């Protein structure tokens, strides 16, 4: 299976759409005049990732990604990485993104989540979109340039390099602003704080990782507290299909295809957490949304996995030892988290 994944037959080649020269010149002029430019990259920018990074470096711009493109700007450069834009942004990063006067969107569809339901950018910001679609994907776009990223971004960079441009005075590179609150060891109800839990797991597991998420409230912690080494290493299956349960089988298949050991983290709040926060808080009875405290560790141990129930951060010691030993197999963490800590993206939904 791994060999098949490496064949050119199964890897779709990016569509080549070359933009017009005048359109490129117009966009370059807007970027030259910008005081606080922001580059927002989506999965459509992956084919031109190296050029997108060079463009950000040349401009001395702030950079951010859509959720599926998380990890595209990993590394250092003359730019400031603000992380994911949308509900997975830290409060500090969201505030900085809101100060951009020109936003260059490359290969991102600008759905309501990326736009933070209309709150992502300053009302006066000029939004430019580069995409292969026939027209802009949302009404917030002021200037649309049709072109494939791997053809358009080098042309745009060449045009900028030909101009008398200096990025001096732009914000100094800094990564701390995108960091999220690490939380407390335990929530007020005595269960795990999901923020500190995922932060601890992030420190334990290898940096070369593939992360697959199902759907639910917990994605607010996986996508904000687990780092990934490159775009497409965070697979948001649950949000793509809007279906509960598909992430587990997909993770097994992806682990097998990639030749990696599987580490399964069950963020167990004994409830349909997303429904609790979206509906029970508005007066709908929460009783049907509660789930008996199933011991998933026992269940999956019977299938041959090594598994542990995690009540405190100290309970992760055996998992850390297993990772450090480089033992092969599957390890399951049944993590008993609190429902009282609400993710920022869910707070946005609740406020609507």
C-alpha positions as YAML, in Angstrom:
chain: A
units: angstrom
residues:
- id: 1
  name: UNK
  ca: [0.00, 0.00, 0.00]
- id: 2
  name: UNK
  ca: [2.82, 2.38, 0.80]
- id: 3
  name: UNK
  ca: [4.31, 1.82, -2.65]
- id: 4
  name: UNK
  ca: [0.97, 2.56, -4.29]
- id: 5
  name: UNK
  ca: [0.70, 5.84, -2.44]
- id: 6
  name: UNK
  ca: [4.01, 6.91, -3.92]
- id: 7
  name: UNK
  ca: [3.07, 6.29, -7.57]
- id: 8
  name: UNK
  ca: [2.32, 9.27, -9.79]
- id: 9
  name: UNK
  ca: [-0.93, 7.68, -10.95]
- id: 10
  name: UNK
  ca: [-2.61, 8.22, -7.59]
- id: 11
  name: UNK
  ca: [-1.23, 11.71, -6.94]
- id: 12
  name: UNK
  ca: [-3.35, 14.34, -8.73]
- id: 13
  name: UNK
  ca: [-1.25, 16.86, -10.61]
- id: 14
  name: UNK
  ca: [-2.08, 20.51, -9.86]
- id: 15
  name: UNK
  ca: [-3.97, 22.32, -12.59]
- id: 16
  name: UNK
  ca: [-1.85, 24.88, -14.43]
- id: 17
  name: UNK
  ca: [-3.67, 28.20, -14.84]
- id: 18
  name: UNK
  ca: [-1.36, 31.08, -15.72]
- id: 19
  name: UNK
  ca: [-2.63, 34.52, -14.62]
- id: 20
  name: UNK
  ca: [-2.57, 37.59, -16.79]
- id: 21
  name: UNK
  ca: [0.44, 39.90, -16.55]
- id: 22
  name: UNK
  ca: [-1.62, 43.00, -15.82]
- id: 23
  name: UNK
  ca: [-3.53, 41.27, -13.03]
- id: 24
  name: UNK
  ca: [-0.25, 40.21, -11.41]
- id: 25
  name: UNK
  ca: [1.08, 43.77, -11.63]
- id: 26
  name: UNK
  ca: [-2.09, 45.10, -9.99]
- id: 27
  name: UNK
  ca: [-1.85, 42.68, -7.06]
- id: 28
  name: UNK
  ca: [1.87, 43.39, -6.63]
- id: 29
  name: UNK
  ca: [1.13, 47.12, -6.37]
- id: 30
  name: UNK
  ca: [-1.44, 46.50, -3.64]
- id: 31
  name: UNK
  ca: [1.10, 44.45, -1.67]
- id: 32
  name: UNK
  ca: [3.84, 47.08, -2.06]
- id: 33
  name: UNK
  ca: [1.53, 49.73, -0.62]
- id: 34
  name: UNK
  ca: [0.43, 47.55, 2.31]
- id: 35
  name: UNK
  ca: [1.49, 48.55, 5.80]
- id: 36
  name: UNK
  ca: [0.57, 45.25, 7.46]
- id: 37
  name: UNK
  ca: [0.17, 42.53, 4.83]
- id: 38
  name: UNK
  ca: [-1.09, 39.07, 5.72]
- id: 39
  name: UNK
  ca: [-0.66, 35.90, 3.64]
- id: 40
  name: UNK
  ca: [-3.38, 33.33, 4.28]
- id: 41
  name: UNK
  ca: [-2.60, 29.96, 2.70]
- id: 42
  name: UNK
  ca: [-4.98, 27.04, 2.22]
- id: 43
  name: UNK
  ca: [-4.45, 23.53, 0.90]
- id: 44
  name: UNK
  ca: [-4.51, 24.94, -2.63]
- id: 45
  name: UNK
  ca: [-1.20, 26.64, -1.84]
- id: 46
  name: UNK
  ca: [0.57, 23.39, -1.02]
- id: 47
  name: UNK
  ca: [1.85, 22.89, -4.57]
- id: 48
  name: UNK
  ca: [3.65, 26.22, -4.27]
- id: 49
  name: UNK
  ca: [4.60, 26.04, -0.60]
- id: 50
  name: UNK
  ca: [8.27, 26.90, -1.12]
- id: 51
  name: UNK
  ca: [7.37, 29.93, -3.26]
- id: 52
  name: UNK
  ca: [4.65, 31.05, -0.82]
- id: 53
  name: UNK
  ca: [7.22, 30.98, 1.99]
- id: 54
  name: UNK
  ca: [9.68, 32.98, -0.17]
- id: 55
  name: UNK
  ca: [6.94, 35.51, -0.91]
- id: 56
  name: UNK
  ca: [6.14, 35.91, 2.79]
- id: 57
  name: UNK
  ca: [9.85, 36.27, 3.56]
- id: 58
  name: UNK
  ca: [10.30, 38.91, 0.88]
- id: 59
  name: UNK
  ca: [7.31, 40.93, 2.09]
- id: 60
  name: UNK
  ca: [8.13, 40.53, 5.78]
- id: 61
  name: UNK
  ca: [4.46, 39.69, 6.15]
- id: 62
  name: UNK
  ca: [2.35, 38.03, 8.78]
- id: 63
  name: UNK
  ca: [1.25, 34.55, 7.72]
- id: 64
  name: UNK
  ca: [-1.59, 32.22, 8.65]
- id: 65
  name: UNK
  ca: [-3.27, 29.13, 7.23]
- id: 66
  name: UNK
  ca: [-6.68, 27.56, 6.97]
- id: 67
  name: UNK
  ca: [-7.11, 24.56, 9.29]
- id: 68
  name: UNK
  ca: [-6.29, 21.86, 6.67]
- id: 69
  name: UNK
  ca: [-3.08, 23.67, 5.68]
- id: 70
  name: UNK
  ca: [-1.73, 23.87, 9.24]
- id: 71
  name: UNK
  ca: [2.05, 23.40, 9.21]
- id: 72
  name: UNK
  ca: [2.70, 24.98, 5.79]
- id: 73
  name: UNK
  ca: [4.75, 27.84, 7.29]
- id: 74
  name: UNK
  ca: [6.77, 25.70, 9.71]
- id: 75
  name: UNK
  ca: [10.30, 26.97, 9.96]
- id: 76
  name: UNK
  ca: [11.94, 30.37, 10.23]
- id: 77
  name: UNK
  ca: [11.94, 33.39, 7.98]
- id: 78
  name: UNK
  ca: [11.31, 37.11, 7.78]
- id: 79
  name: UNK
  ca: [7.66, 36.61, 8.62]
- id: 80
  name: UNK
  ca: [5.48, 36.17, 11.68]
- id: 81
  name: UNK
  ca: [3.48, 32.93, 11.87]
- id: 82
  name: UNK
  ca: [0.06, 33.56, 13.43]
- id: 83
  name: UNK
  ca: [-1.12, 29.96, 13.09]
- id: 84
  name: UNK
  ca: [-4.60, 28.97, 11.92]
- id: 85
  name: UNK
  ca: [-7.18, 31.61, 11.03]
- id: 86
  name: UNK
  ca: [-10.74, 31.05, 12.17]
- id: 87
  name: UNK
  ca: [-12.11, 29.36, 15.26]
- id: 88
  name: UNK
  ca: [-8.78, 27.62, 15.91]
- id: 89
  name: UNK
  ca: [-6.87, 30.92, 16.28]
- id: 90
  name: UNK
  ca: [-5.54, 31.99, 19.63]
- id: 91
  name: UNK
  ca: [-7.10, 35.21, 20.90]
- id: 92
  name: UNK
  ca: [-3.83, 37.08, 20.49]
- id: 93
  name: UNK
  ca: [-3.30, 35.82, 16.93]
- id: 94
  name: UNK
  ca: [-6.88, 36.65, 15.95]
- id: 95
  name: UNK
  ca: [-6.36, 40.20, 17.19]
- id: 96
  name: UNK
  ca: [-3.16, 40.56, 15.15]
- id: 97
  name: UNK
  ca: [-4.78, 39.14, 12.02]
- id: 98
  name: UNK
  ca: [-7.56, 41.68, 12.47]
- id: 99
  name: UNK
  ca: [-4.97, 44.47, 12.08]
- id: 100
  name: UNK
  ca: [-3.91, 43.49, 8.54]
- id: 101
  name: UNK
  ca: [-4.66, 46.11, 5.91]
- id: 102
  name: UNK
  ca: [-4.08, 43.83, 2.90]
- id: 103
  name: UNK
  ca: [-4.85, 40.11, 3.03]
- id: 104
  name: UNK
  ca: [-3.54, 37.85, 0.25]
- id: 105
  name: UNK
  ca: [-5.47, 34.56, 0.27]
- id: 106
  name: UNK
  ca: [-3.77, 31.75, -1.67]
- id: 107
  name: UNK
  ca: [-5.67, 28.51, -2.30]
- id: 108
  name: UNK
  ca: [-8.12, 28.89, 0.59]
- id: 109
  name: UNK
  ca: [-11.88, 28.85, 0.05]
- id: 110
  name: UNK
  ca: [-12.73, 31.35, 2.83]
- id: 111
  name: UNK
  ca: [-15.58, 29.36, 4.33]
- id: 112
  name: UNK
  ca: [-17.48, 30.73, 7.36]
- id: 113
  name: UNK
  ca: [-15.13, 28.98, 9.81]
- id: 114
  name: UNK
  ca: [-11.98, 30.45, 8.22]
- id: 115
  name: UNK
  ca: [-13.67, 33.84, 8.16]
- id: 116
  name: UNK
  ca: [-14.72, 33.47, 11.83]
- id: 117
  name: UNK
  ca: [-18.27, 34.17, 10.65]
- id: 118
  name: UNK
  ca: [-17.27, 37.51, 9.18]
- id: 119
  name: UNK
  ca: [-15.01, 38.64, 12.04]
- id: 120
  name: UNK
  ca: [-11.65, 37.42, 10.71]
- id: 121
  name: UNK
  ca: [-10.44, 40.58, 8.96]
- id: 122
  name: UNK
  ca: [-10.67, 44.29, 9.63]
- id: 123
  name: UNK
  ca: [-13.68, 45.81, 7.81]
- id: 124
  name: UNK
  ca: [-11.36, 48.18, 5.93]
- id: 125
  name: UNK
  ca: [-8.86, 45.47, 4.92]
- id: 126
  name: UNK
  ca: [-8.37, 44.78, 1.21]
- id: 127
  name: UNK
  ca: [-8.83, 41.05, 0.58]
- id: 128
  name: UNK
  ca: [-7.16, 39.51, -2.48]
- id: 129
  name: UNK
  ca: [-7.82, 35.91, -3.48]
- id: 130
  name: UNK
  ca: [-5.73, 33.70, -5.76]
- id: 131
  name: UNK
  ca: [-7.52, 30.50, -6.74]
- id: 132
  name: UNK
  ca: [-8.30, 28.17, -9.65]
- id: 133
  name: UNK
  ca: [-12.03, 28.79, -9.34]
- id: 134
  name: UNK
  ca: [-13.82, 30.84, -11.98]
- id: 135
  name: UNK
  ca: [-14.61, 33.61, -9.52]
- id: 136
  name: UNK
  ca: [-14.10, 34.64, -5.91]
- id: 137
  name: UNK
  ca: [-15.45, 32.13, -3.40]
- id: 138
  name: UNK
  ca: [-17.12, 34.68, -1.14]
- id: 139
  name: UNK
  ca: [-18.36, 38.25, -1.17]
- id: 140
  name: UNK
  ca: [-15.60, 39.44, 1.23]
- id: 141
  name: UNK
  ca: [-13.02, 39.26, -1.60]
- id: 142
  name: UNK
  ca: [-12.17, 42.67, -3.13]
- id: 143
  name: UNK
  ca: [-9.76, 41.53, -5.85]
- id: 144
  name: UNK
  ca: [-9.77, 38.09, -7.45]
- id: 145
  name: UNK
  ca: [-6.89, 36.66, -9.49]
- id: 146
  name: UNK
  ca: [-7.57, 33.37, -11.24]
- id: 147
  name: UNK
  ca: [-4.47, 31.21, -11.40]
- id: 148
  name: UNK
  ca: [-2.91, 28.09, -9.95]
- id: 149
  name: UNK
  ca: [-0.68, 28.78, -6.98]
- id: 150
  name: UNK
  ca: [2.45, 27.19, -8.45]
- id: 151
  name: UNK
  ca: [2.13, 29.42, -11.55]
- id: 152
  name: UNK
  ca: [0.89, 32.62, -9.91]
- id: 153
  name: UNK
  ca: [3.03, 32.98, -6.79]
- id: 154
  name: UNK
  ca: [6.42, 32.89, -8.63]
- id: 155
  name: UNK
  ca: [5.08, 35.44, -11.12]
- id: 156
  name: UNK
  ca: [3.93, 37.67, -8.28]
- id: 157
  name: UNK
  ca: [7.27, 37.34, -6.49]
- id: 158
  name: UNK
  ca: [9.18, 38.23, -9.68]
- id: 159
  name: UNK
  ca: [7.02, 41.32, -10.16]
- id: 160
  name: UNK
  ca: [7.63, 42.42, -6.56]
- id: 161
  name: UNK
  ca: [11.37, 41.87, -6.86]
- id: 162
  name: UNK
  ca: [11.41, 44.14, -9.91]
- id: 163
  name: UNK
  ca: [9.90, 46.97, -7.88]
- id: 164
  name: UNK
  ca: [11.76, 49.28, -5.50]
- id: 165
  name: UNK
  ca: [10.44, 47.65, -2.35]
- id: 166
  name: UNK
  ca: [11.78, 47.33, 1.19]
- id: 167
  name: UNK
  ca: [10.01, 45.44, 3.96]
- id: 168
  name: UNK
  ca: [11.82, 47.33, 6.75]
- id: 169
  name: UNK
  ca: [9.52, 48.36, 9.57]
- id: 170
  name: UNK
  ca: [7.28, 45.33, 9.35]
- id: 171
  name: UNK
  ca: [6.65, 43.30, 12.56]
- id: 172
  name: UNK
  ca: [9.62, 41.25, 13.74]
- id: 173
  name: UNK
  ca: [9.26, 37.46, 13.45]
- id: 174
  name: UNK
  ca: [7.63, 36.06, 16.57]
- id: 175
  name: UNK
  ca: [5.81, 32.78, 17.19]
- id: 176
  name: UNK
  ca: [4.50, 33.18, 20.72]
- id: 177
  name: UNK
  ca: [1.40, 35.07, 19.64]
- id: 178
  name: UNK
  ca: [-0.13, 31.96, 18.07]
- id: 179
  name: UNK
  ca: [0.25, 29.86, 21.21]
- id: 180
  name: UNK
  ca: [-2.93, 28.85, 23.01]
- id: 181
  name: UNK
  ca: [-3.65, 28.75, 26.73]
- id: 182
  name: UNK
  ca: [-2.14, 25.63, 28.24]
- id: 183
  name: UNK
  ca: [-4.90, 25.30, 30.83]
- id: 184
  name: UNK
  ca: [-4.73, 23.74, 34.28]
- id: 185
  name: UNK
  ca: [-3.88, 20.21, 35.31]
- id: 186
  name: UNK
  ca: [-7.53, 19.58, 36.18]
- id: 187
  name: UNK
  ca: [-10.75, 21.45, 35.45]
- id: 188
  name: UNK
  ca: [-12.90, 22.73, 38.33]
- id: 189
  name: UNK
  ca: [-15.03, 19.55, 38.21]
- id: 190
  name: UNK
  ca: [-11.96, 17.39, 38.89]
- id: 191
  name: UNK
  ca: [-11.72, 15.94, 35.38]
- id: 192
  name: UNK
  ca: [-8.88, 16.62, 32.96]
- id: 193
  name: UNK
  ca: [-8.54, 20.05, 31.40]
- id: 194
  name: UNK
  ca: [-8.40, 19.17, 27.66]
- id: 195
  name: UNK
  ca: [-5.98, 22.03, 26.99]
- id: 196
  name: UNK
  ca: [-3.29, 20.78, 29.37]
- id: 197
  name: UNK
  ca: [-3.96, 17.18, 28.28]
- id: 198
  name: UNK
  ca: [-3.37, 17.80, 24.56]
- id: 199
  name: UNK
  ca: [-0.43, 20.07, 25.36]
- id: 200
  name: UNK
  ca: [1.16, 17.25, 27.37]
- id: 201
  name: UNK
  ca: [0.50, 14.69, 24.62]
- id: 202
  name: UNK
  ca: [2.03, 17.08, 22.09]
- id: 203
  name: UNK
  ca: [5.25, 17.06, 24.12]
- id: 204
  name: UNK
  ca: [5.34, 13.26, 24.31]
- id: 205
  name: UNK
  ca: [4.71, 12.05, 20.77]
- id: 206
  name: UNK
  ca: [7.24, 12.22, 17.94]
- id: 207
  name: UNK
  ca: [7.34, 15.40, 15.88]
- id: 208
  name: UNK
  ca: [6.94, 13.44, 12.64]
- id: 209
  name: UNK
  ca: [3.25, 12.75, 13.01]
- id: 210
  name: UNK
  ca: [0.02, 12.35, 11.11]
- id: 211
  name: UNK
  ca: [-3.09, 13.45, 13.02]
- id: 212
  name: UNK
  ca: [-6.59, 12.32, 12.05]
- id: 213
  name: UNK
  ca: [-9.56, 13.84, 13.83]
- id: 214
  name: UNK
  ca: [-13.14, 12.67, 14.00]
- id: 215
  name: UNK
  ca: [-15.90, 15.23, 14.53]
- id: 216
  name: UNK
  ca: [-16.92, 16.82, 17.80]
- id: 217
  name: UNK
  ca: [-16.11, 19.43, 20.40]
- id: 218
  name: UNK
  ca: [-12.65, 17.93, 20.97]
- id: 219
  name: UNK
  ca: [-11.32, 19.11, 17.59]
- id: 220
  name: UNK
  ca: [-10.94, 22.50, 19.25]
- id: 221
  name: UNK
  ca: [-8.11, 21.02, 21.30]
- id: 222
  name: UNK
  ca: [-6.48, 18.70, 18.75]
- id: 223
  name: UNK
  ca: [-6.12, 21.45, 16.16]
- id: 224
  name: UNK
  ca: [-4.83, 24.05, 18.60]
- id: 225
  name: UNK
  ca: [-2.51, 22.03, 20.83]
- id: 226
  name: UNK
  ca: [-1.06, 19.37, 18.50]
- id: 227
  name: UNK
  ca: [1.66, 20.57, 16.13]
- id: 228
  name: UNK
  ca: [2.10, 19.00, 12.69]
- id: 229
  name: UNK
  ca: [5.27, 19.09, 10.55]
- id: 230
  name: UNK
  ca: [3.63, 20.01, 7.23]
- id: 231
  name: UNK
  ca: [0.38, 20.82, 5.45]
- id: 232
  name: UNK
  ca: [-1.94, 17.80, 5.07]
- id: 233
  name: UNK
  ca: [-0.54, 16.14, 8.20]
- id: 234
  name: UNK
  ca: [-3.69, 17.20, 10.07]
- id: 235
  name: UNK
  ca: [-6.58, 15.31, 8.44]
- id: 236
  name: UNK
  ca: [-9.91, 16.85, 9.47]
- id: 237
  name: UNK
  ca: [-12.14, 13.98, 8.44]
- id: 238
  name: UNK
  ca: [-14.91, 14.72, 10.92]
- id: 239
  name: UNK
  ca: [-15.40, 18.30, 9.79]
- id: 240
  name: UNK
  ca: [-15.21, 17.28, 6.13]
- id: 241
  name: UNK
  ca: [-17.94, 14.62, 6.32]
- id: 242
  name: UNK
  ca: [-19.95, 16.04, 9.27]
- id: 243
  name: UNK
  ca: [-20.33, 12.47, 10.53]
- id: 244
  name: UNK
  ca: [-19.36, 10.99, 13.88]
- id: 245
  name: UNK
  ca: [-17.24, 7.84, 13.98]
- id: 246
  name: UNK
  ca: [-15.50, 7.77, 10.60]
- id: 247
  name: UNK
  ca: [-12.25, 9.15, 11.97]
- id: 248
  name: UNK
  ca: [-11.34, 5.98, 13.85]
- id: 249
  name: UNK
  ca: [-11.32, 3.65, 10.84]
- id: 250
  name: UNK
  ca: [-9.66, 6.29, 8.68]
- id: 251
  name: UNK
  ca: [-6.85, 6.70, 11.22]
- id: 252
  name: UNK
  ca: [-6.20, 2.95, 11.15]
- id: 253
  name: UNK
  ca: [-5.96, 2.97, 7.36]
- id: 254
  name: UNK
  ca: [-3.74, 6.03, 7.26]
- id: 255
  name: UNK
  ca: [-1.40, 4.58, 9.90]
- id: 256
  name: UNK
  ca: [-1.11, 1.36, 7.90]
- id: 257
  name: UNK
  ca: [-0.45, 3.22, 4.65]
- id: 258
  name: UNK
  ca: [2.18, 5.43, 6.25]
- id: 259
  name: UNK
  ca: [3.83, 2.52, 8.06]
- id: 260
  name: UNK
  ca: [3.43, 4.20, 11.44]
- id: 261
  name: UNK
  ca: [2.43, 2.95, 14.88]
- id: 262
  name: UNK
  ca: [-1.03, 4.07, 15.88]
- id: 263
  name: UNK
  ca: [-1.63, 6.16, 18.98]
- id: 264
  name: UNK
  ca: [-5.34, 6.57, 19.63]
- id: 265
  name: UNK
  ca: [-6.48, 9.36, 21.91]
- id: 266
  name: UNK
  ca: [-10.09, 9.23, 23.08]
- id: 267
  name: UNK
  ca: [-11.11, 12.62, 24.43]
- id: 268
  name: UNK
  ca: [-13.84, 11.19, 26.62]
- id: 269
  name: UNK
  ca: [-16.28, 13.68, 28.14]
- id: 270
  name: UNK
  ca: [-19.06, 11.08, 28.53]
- id: 271
  name: UNK
  ca: [-21.34, 13.12, 26.30]
- id: 272
  name: UNK
  ca: [-22.05, 14.40, 22.82]
- id: 273
  name: UNK
  ca: [-20.01, 17.46, 23.78]
- id: 274
  name: UNK
  ca: [-20.73, 19.58, 20.71]
- id: 275
  name: UNK
  ca: [-24.47, 19.10, 21.16]
- id: 276
  name: UNK
  ca: [-24.28, 19.90, 24.87]
- id: 277
  name: UNK
  ca: [-22.67, 23.26, 24.15]
- id: 278
  name: UNK
  ca: [-24.72, 24.18, 21.11]
- id: 279
  name: UNK
  ca: [-28.17, 23.04, 22.20]
- id: 280
  name: UNK
  ca: [-28.36, 22.28, 25.93]
- id: 281
  name: UNK
  ca: [-27.11, 25.79, 26.65]
- id: 282
  name: UNK
  ca: [-30.14, 27.11, 24.73]
- id: 283
  name: UNK
  ca: [-32.71, 25.20, 26.74]
- id: 284
  name: UNK
  ca: [-32.85, 21.82, 24.98]
- id: 285
  name: UNK
  ca: [-32.79, 18.92, 27.43]
- id: 286
  name: UNK
  ca: [-29.24, 17.68, 27.79]
- id: 287
  name: UNK
  ca: [-30.16, 14.24, 29.15]
- id: 288
  name: UNK
  ca: [-30.18, 12.48, 25.74]
- id: 289
  name: UNK
  ca: [-26.77, 14.01, 25.02]
- id: 290
  name: UNK
  ca: [-25.07, 12.28, 27.95]
- id: 291
  name: UNK
  ca: [-23.30, 8.94, 27.49]
- id: 292
  name: UNK
  ca: [-22.44, 6.38, 30.20]
- id: 293
  name: UNK
  ca: [-18.76, 6.45, 31.14]
- id: 294
  name: UNK
  ca: [-17.60, 3.63, 28.86]
- id: 295
  name: UNK
  ca: [-14.16, 2.18, 29.62]
- id: 296
  name: UNK
  ca: [-12.67, 2.31, 26.15]
- id: 297
  name: UNK
  ca: [-9.30, 1.17, 27.50]
- id: 298
  name: UNK
  ca: [-10.79, -2.19, 28.53]
- id: 299
  name: UNK
  ca: [-12.66, -2.48, 25.26]
- id: 300
  name: UNK
  ca: [-9.63, -1.90, 23.06]
- id: 301
  name: UNK
  ca: [-7.31, -3.93, 25.27]
- id: 302
  name: UNK
  ca: [-9.46, -6.92, 24.36]
- id: 303
  name: UNK
  ca: [-8.56, -6.26, 20.73]
- id: 304
  name: UNK
  ca: [-4.85, -6.36, 21.46]
- id: 305
  name: UNK
  ca: [-4.00, -2.71, 22.07]
- id: 306
  name: UNK
  ca: [-2.04, -1.42, 25.03]
- id: 307
  name: UNK
  ca: [-4.45, 0.95, 26.77]
- id: 308
  name: UNK
  ca: [-4.70, 3.19, 29.82]
- id: 309
  name: UNK
  ca: [-7.42, 5.29, 31.44]
- id: 310
  name: UNK
  ca: [-6.06, 8.80, 31.99]
- id: 311
  name: UNK
  ca: [-7.52, 10.68, 34.98]
- id: 312
  name: UNK
  ca: [-4.54, 12.97, 35.65]
- id: 313
  name: UNK
  ca: [-1.51, 14.15, 33.68]
- id: 314
  name: UNK
  ca: [0.64, 11.85, 35.82]
- id: 315
  name: UNK
  ca: [-1.21, 8.90, 34.31]
- id: 316
  name: UNK
  ca: [0.58, 9.61, 31.01]
- id: 317
  name: UNK
  ca: [3.86, 8.24, 32.42]
- id: 318
  name: UNK
  ca: [3.40, 4.75, 30.96]
- id: 319
  name: UNK
  ca: [2.51, 6.22, 27.57]
- id: 320
  name: UNK
  ca: [5.64, 8.37, 27.62]
- id: 321
  name: UNK
  ca: [7.76, 5.32, 28.46]
- id: 322
  name: UNK
  ca: [6.14, 3.39, 25.58]
- id: 323
  name: UNK
  ca: [6.88, 6.19, 23.11]
- id: 324
  name: UNK
  ca: [10.46, 6.53, 24.34]
- id: 325
  name: UNK
  ca: [11.00, 2.77, 24.01]
- id: 326
  name: UNK
  ca: [10.02, 2.94, 20.31]
- id: 327
  name: UNK
  ca: [7.95, -0.18, 20.81]
- id: 328
  name: UNK
  ca: [5.65, -1.01, 17.90]
- id: 329
  name: UNK
  ca: [1.92, -1.55, 18.08]
- id: 330
  name: UNK
  ca: [-1.12, 0.45, 19.11]
- id: 331
  name: UNK
  ca: [-1.53, 2.48, 22.28]
- id: 332
  name: UNK
  ca: [-4.92, 3.80, 23.40]
- id: 333
  name: UNK
  ca: [-5.42, 6.69, 25.81]
- id: 334
  name: UNK
  ca: [-8.93, 6.87, 27.33]
- id: 335
  name: UNK
  ca: [-8.78, 10.45, 28.61]
- id: 336
  name: UNK
  ca: [-11.54, 11.56, 31.00]
- id: 337
  name: UNK
  ca: [-11.94, 15.26, 30.21]
- id: 338
  name: UNK
  ca: [-14.22, 17.95, 31.55]
- id: 339
  name: UNK
  ca: [-17.21, 19.36, 29.69]
- id: 340
  name: UNK
  ca: [-16.76, 22.68, 31.51]
- id: 341
  name: UNK
  ca: [-13.86, 23.90, 29.35]
- id: 342
  name: UNK
  ca: [-15.28, 25.18, 26.07]
- id: 343
  name: UNK
  ca: [-13.15, 25.55, 22.94]
- id: 344
  name: UNK
  ca: [-12.95, 28.96, 21.26]
- id: 345
  name: UNK
  ca: [-14.48, 27.72, 18.01]
- id: 346
  name: UNK
  ca: [-17.44, 26.35, 19.96]
- id: 347
  name: UNK
  ca: [-17.83, 29.67, 21.77]
- id: 348
  name: UNK
  ca: [-18.15, 31.30, 18.34]
- id: 349
  name: UNK
  ca: [-20.89, 28.85, 17.36]
- id: 350
  name: UNK
  ca: [-22.72, 29.32, 20.66]
- id: 351
  name: UNK
  ca: [-22.72, 33.09, 20.18]
- id: 352
  name: UNK
  ca: [-24.50, 32.89, 16.83]
...
